[in-house]
Amino acid sequence: MNTKLGFFPYEAMNYKAAQRWLDRKARRGWALSRVYLGCIAHLQRQERPSHFVDLDIRNDYGDTDGDYLQLCSDAGWELVQNLRGMLLFRAAPGKSPAPIQTDGEIEWERFWEKYRPRVWLTLLYLLCFGLLAAILLLPSRLSFTAALALNSSLIYALYLVLAVVCAVLDWGHSRWYLARCRRSCQVEDPGPAATLRDSLLRLRNPLLCLCLLFTLAGFFGFGQTVNLNWYPMNEEHTATVEACRNWPVVMASDLGLPDSEDSRHLEGFRSILMDFLEYRELTDGEGPDVPFHALTTERYDCFCEALARWAVGQRRRETQNGAFLWGRLDWEPAPGLGFDESYTCGGGAYLLLREGNVVALVGCTGLDLTSEQGLAAVRERVLNGP
């Protein structure tokens, strides 16, 4: 084969690492043809190829210095591409030109002037992403447990983690590399660490695009398993008793209550980590003391038991902080109910449990779900399924 592809992730600050990569390819007879999508290098067979990488020199108008490009062309260097502030040259066929930049002191002064603010910029970048991560990890009224059922949320979380890791690596690498160059007063080869850092940087944009793609797909129902509603303001009532009974949720009739005539909602999502269902129903109560019963079922079917263990603890913390439709839930351990893990609150009106890979939060105001009838309904409907 006379062509092949390679991964070319380098930033302009690490242009010496880019030079090293191209030199290694040239020794094997490969010349750079083009870099596509910012990181996919297209290489072609060429006799005695060589490359020259330099920082993009700008004139007073902010454009690449034409005189410099002409000097390189006259010397036998063909400009392949201007990429992220780097000028990528290859030797013209049949020529073996010498590198244009031969004065190490001038090269170092130009490099230092351009990148000496880098440490402070990367530190600011790190602080911004670190602050965002800290805000998301603080106790809040948001449910991150249910977010695991959305692939877009998972990809965004991965993007945020990658952004923080890249910021840490960028700050550390910039400090170390600039200090090393300053000690020697020349632009040094940054070594393999630059390849790792720049490779991770190249992953961020595809992840962000993938997140936006999944978010857009979510608006069209991708990843949604069910969406049934029965509200007075809706023109179409889809959350019929018959339709909802096909799903593993506790309904009013399962607890001996009359079915709601005007308020029922069932929604579900599926991701690579879990299946999530949420069911809500309002039905009439027995009198002035209990004017209505508010039923809730949240069901998390996790892909492994370790995730389920995390989910039950996370949902307990979230609801204690108020991340629940009907207010804050203060849980107490209830180990004698026969589940792997179980907690109750509100005099038994709410039950949070884990059985194997399944986590469920079941509630009904005005009733005791820890009674024999309540536990039987939870086991039959939520754990064993319809």
C-alpha positions, 0 to 999 in steps of 0.5 A: 500500500502506498498510503496509510493513516496515523494519529496526529494529536499535537498542539503547537506548544508541542511542535517538537513532539510533532517533528519527532513523530514525522521524523519517525515516519520519514525514516520508514519512507512515509511523507505527510500528505494532509491532516484531516479532522484535526488529528488524522494524518494521511501519509504517502510513500515517498523516496527519502522524505523529510519534514519541518515543523515550525510555529506559525509566524504572523505578520502585523496583520495577523496573517501567516508571514508570506515572506517566511513562507516564500523563504521556505519554498525557495529552500525546497520546503512545501507547506502541507498545512497550517494546523493549530498554530503549527506550520507543517512542511515536507521536502519537495520531491528530489530535494533534501533542504535544511531546516530554516530555523537554525538559530536556537536562541531566536527560536527559544525567545519566540517560543517563550514570548508566545507560551509563558502565559500558558501556566496561568491560563491552564491554571484558570482553566483547571479552576473553572472545570474544578469549580463546575465539578465541585458544584455538581458534586455538592448536595442538591435537589437534582437527581443524578441517579435517574440521569444514569438512565440517559446516555447523553448524561453519561457522555456529558459526565465522561466529557466533564471528567476528561476535561478536568483530567486534561486541565490537570495534565495541561497545567502540570505539563506546561509548568514542567515543560516551560521550566525545562526549556527555560533552564536550557534556553532552547525549545526541548522535545517534550517527550511522550507525555506531550503525546498523551496529553494532546491525545486526550485533548483530541477526544474532548470535542468528539465526546461533546459532539456525541453528547449533543447528538444524543441530547438531540436524539432524546427530543425525538424519543431515542432511549425512551421506553415509555411515556404515558400520561393522563391529565385533565389538560391533555387531549389524549389520555394514554396512561390507561390502567391497562397500559400502565399495568404492563409495567413493573410499578405499584398502582392504586388498585394494587394497594386496595385504592380506587384507580385515579380518574384524572392523574396518572403518569408513567415514563421510562428511559434506558441507557447502557447502565440501567433501565429507569421507570417513574410512575405517579398517580393521585387518587381519592383518599378516605376523608378529611384527614387523608383527602388524597393518596399520592403514589410514586414508584421509581424503579432502577434496574441496574446492569450490575449489583455494584451499581445498584448498591451505589444507586440506593445510597445515592437516591437516599442522599438525594431525597434527604436533600429534597430531590423528590416531588413530594418533599424531603424524605428522612430515611431510617434503616429497616433491615427486617423487611426481607430485602437486600437493603431497605429503608422507610420514612413517613411511618412506612409511607415510603419504602426505599429498597434494593434487591439484587440489581433492582433499586426501587423507591415506592411511596403512598401518602396515608398508607403503611407500605411495610404492612403485609399487603404493601410489601406483597404489592411491592414484591409482586409488582416491582420485583417480580414484574407484571 
